[in-house]
Amino acid sequence: MPQLFPLSWMMITPIMLTIFLIILMTIYFLKMEMKMMMPKKETIKVYINFKW
């Protein structure tokens, strides 16, 4: 039984790493899209003023 645990861990770690990488990539792409949508800082200022 103790020999089975490390093997399962070896199987789980790559999956976890891949999921983490996918999440990072999605966040990066979202940030890039946000930059494309709002290229100037003025739009953010306007948004903050509108929010308040």
ZAMARGU-4260 file (C-alpha; in steps of 0.2 Angstrom, whole numbers, plus 5000, padded with zeros to 4 digits):
<rodrens>
0) 5000/5000/5000 | 5013/5013/5004 | 5021/5010/4987 | 5005/5015/4978 | 5004/5032/4986
5) 5020/5040/4978 | 5014/5033/4961 | 4997/5041/4962 | 5006/5057/4968 | 5017/5056/4952
10) 5002/5055/4942 | 4993/5069/4950 | 5007/5082/4950 | 5008/5084/4931 | 4989/5086/4930
15) 4990/5100/4943 | 5004/5109/4935 | 4995/5108/4918 | 4979/5115/4926 | 4989/5129/4934
20) 4998/5134/4918 | 4981/5134/4909 | 4974/5146/4923 | 4989/5157/4921 | 4988/5158/4902
25) 4969/5162/4903 | 4973/5176/4916 | 4987/5183/4904 | 4975/5183/4889 | 4962/5192/4899
30) 4974/5205/4905 | 4979/5208/4886 | 4961/5209/4881 | 4958/5222/4895 | 4973/5232/4888
35) 4966/5231/4871 | 4949/5237/4876 | 4956/5251/4887 | 4972/5257/4880 | 4972/5274/4889
40) 4972/5277/4908 | 4958/5290/4905 | 4945/5277/4902 | 4949/5269/4919 | 4948/5286/4928
45) 4931/5289/4920 | 4925/5272/4925 | 4931/5276/4943 | 4922/5292/4943 | 4906/5283/4936
50) 4907/5270/4950 | 4908/5283/4964
</rodrens>
